[in-house]
């Protein structure tokens, strides 16, 4: 269910692409994220350049997707003003604040 919600949330943001490229990016994104991640699995989305999204699972890079709007759409979906995952957004903010305090 969550995968389908993510896909539906991202599709409108990829309208600038050809249908083939849009399908390719969404397929690669789905393939990079393990289906039944056990608790404690670290899933990392790193916006490494304005156009590159690096995806890592437990510290291992599994793919790099090149499309700036996909990067923006994915981050907006998780932490934007209309986040599809408010609990995750709150947890990310809490963890970010803790990291900032530790580095001060």
Secondary structure, DSSP 8 states (H G I E B T S, - for coil): -HHHHHHHHHHGGGTTS-HHHHHHHHHHHHHHS-TT--TT--EEEEEEETTEEEEEETTEEEEEEE-HHHHHHHHHHHHSTT-S-HHHHHHHHHHHHHHHHHH-
